[in-house]
Amino acid sequence: MRGWRSLLAKDWKMVVRNRILLGVLIIYPFLIMGVIGAAFQETGRPVPVGLVNLDEAREAGSLWICGESGSPAGWRRTLQRRAEDFVAYASGEEALAAFERGEVDALLLVAESSGGEEWCGARIANDRLEAMVGDLEDGWRGLRYYATAGEAESSLRDGECDAALGLLGKAYPYLAETIWLEGENYDAARLLRDFSRDVMEISDYASEKEALADLRSGRLDAVIVIPPGFISRLKTLEEVAGVKVVIDQSNLVKAEFAETGIRGFLSRVSERVVEEKMRAVVAGLYVLVTGGDFFGTQVVGLQEIGDNLRSIRDAVADRPELAGLVEQGIELAETVVADIEDAAAYLRGTALPVDLEVTSVAGRSLAAKDAVVPSLVALSMLWTGVLCGAILMVLEDEEGMRVRLRLTRMGPFALVGSKLLLAGAIVFLQSVVMLFLAVAAFGAFASSMHLALLTTALTALSCIGIGLVLAAFARQVAGAVILSVLVTFPLIFMTGAVFPLSQMPHFMRVIAHAIPLTYALEALSGVMLRGESLADVAWRLAVLLGFGVALLGLGSALVRRKSR
């Protein structure tokens, strides 16, 4: 027993004297929980959302309706037939200049069978224009609304539509109406702001293009586009008001937060609108039962009719045939009353006034496998790069190679340079294999593979640089491995790989942007999932290159200082 106590005392002293091991056993769990707690402490923070409100009064500017018309030439003839004055233009510049000068009330842009575009304009009476807009919205498929001609042209050139009608903003019918809810009058913007106050942080944008640019850059988690006539459709019993929502599916957690929050507050809007609409309809239905004003017409209620029939039935009780006919009338009145009550209950339960159309900023729906590939590749580079950079340097110390190399004529940077080339090749080739397997074998989406490879190459420099810095504080391979684990594991939670940066507190977002892996994740997600170009991610790649050069320089200096 005495021997066991001696061994335990010896092991305890060994643990206490080994600072790295002591940190792993005692301090590190508190460090990890502190990092996780700091990242998650503001869970429930309002989601940053961009709002493009096309259902507002527009004294200046234009409104464009785009869609699949089925017959662009046919709609051109329709505009010409209804117009008081019709003009065909040689170019879009000429057409838009005339539109801005107020020479025409409407512009029609159609795709020609040859692949070109045709512009025409018209002066048209308000009633005819309103009728044409109604026919167009009923006849065109895949309707899209834009605030600028540039967005409409891009939609047509990208094949999303074959025709676009441009109107002066104030010319669109049923624009900027209000709805009465909970004792207050709401327009479209105020309705969404008030009902989303607890879950959304809304920023206004003049056009969808501007909002999508900020969505791709990470400033927003979602974009909501309110179409023109939204409130008018919301108030109409037989119509559904559509809302377009664009989310960034390159981060599954962020996308889920955004979509859940938007669906949540829109469901509250739906509930309140249903209550108001059904209150009016049910009140009208019950007028048929009780009597009174039925939308401007005085009616005798079925209950009163039933009471009168019962009095008649009692009066003709001695005439069975006539009493039987009256009884049938009473049963019919009671059946109609019951049917009206059932109809009112059915309307309350089935009315759904808001329809949510969710799309992705990538232009296509992304699966889970698509969204996780950039994160897996980035985390793999972090782990492998740090380990390679640290272990290769420390292993050389253990084998005494550094002392021998000093006797040669090799320069002071050759030692670090050789490790950088070897570790860089390992990390880059590993990333290439992962990317090609994900795309070729598992069908993951990648819009730009060559930019993804460029991003991995620059990321590898930063990860290896971190490894070189850690190598200066380890004397054995085991210590280098432990230090690598201690450093890389918290970074997983601090760079947006697990939890979206938009939901973190401000000081955590500041720390996250001091870590190269954050920029690697954003750049990889951008070029693989959001269709971003080299110009879009150039600044992130420049930051990665700067981090790589700085960390490699610092690591080299620390390693040379250690070897003296």
Secondary structure, DSSP 4 states (H G I P E B T S, - for coil): -HHHHHHHHHHHHHHHH-HHHHIIIIIHHHHHHHHHHHHHTTTTPPEEEEEEE-SS--SSSEEEEEEE-S-HHHHHHHHHHH-SEEEEESSHHHHHHHHHTTS-SEEEEEE-TTS-EEEEEEE--HHHHHHHHHHHHHH-EEEEEESSHHHHHHHHHTTS-SEEEEEEGGGSTTTT--EEETTEEE-HHHHHHHHTTTTEEEEEESSHHHHHHHHHHTS-SEEEEEPTTHHHHHH-TT--EEEEEEE-TTSHHHHHHHHHHHHHHHHHHHHHHHHHHHHHHHHHHHHHHH-EEETTEEE--HHHHHHHHHHHHHHTTT-HHHHHHHHHHHHHHHHHHHHHHHHHHHHHHH---EEEEEEETTSSPPPHHHHHHHHHHHHHHHHHHHHHHHHHHHHHHHTTHHHHHHTSS--TTHHHHHHHHHHHHHHHHHHHHHHHIIIIIT----S-HHHHHHHHHHHHHHHHHHHHHHHTT-SSHHHHHHHHHHHHHHHHHHTTSSS-GGGS-HHHHHHHTTSHHHHHHHHHHHHHHS---HHHHHHHHHHHHHHHHHHHHHHHHHHHHHT-
